[in-house]
């Protein structure tokens, strides 16, 4: 069965599961997308790896894995989402060291967070796309396009107050707050501040 290459279309707050995120993968040569529900930590890790502006002061778990692999000459060649059982995706990472390939089982969210760091391709099989793939409507696609960051839907009034506070700050103050949020490892706040900065650019 031939492999179909996927790319990360975006990450958004899950409408169906509280505290979860939807990672949307899209086939490179086609119109189908593969939405996968992942946890907040993994969503944050993937978003940070895709960002160029936000860098954590200390390595996250997936950054540590990358450093460990680089130190010992291990390369992640590709990630394959190979099975879907009761709504749960199963993945493997194809690793190489000294010309020898080994396949390692991994949670899909972890495998993708690591693939992004290694710039490794992500694949799945046709039967999985047939079973779980969806074709995004044009407006949904436009909403996700270019949004690699975590998009959090306001859950309460404090979120609205936060946005109101941002609007009162100057660009320089926002940049300072962005740096402080990164230092404090508050990446959700950093993403919100970064969005406010982007709106003004």
Secondary structure, DSSP 8 states (H G I E B T S, - for coil): --EEEEEEEEEEE-SSSTTEEEEEEEETTSSEEEEEEEEHHHHHHHHHHH-SS---SS--HHHHHHHHHHHTT-EEEEEEEEEEETTEEEEEEEEEETTEEEEEEEEHHHHHHHHHHHT-EEEEEHHHHHHH-EE--HHHHHHHTT--SEE----SHHHHHHHHHHHHS-HHHHHHHHHHHHHTT-HHHHHHHHHHHHHH-
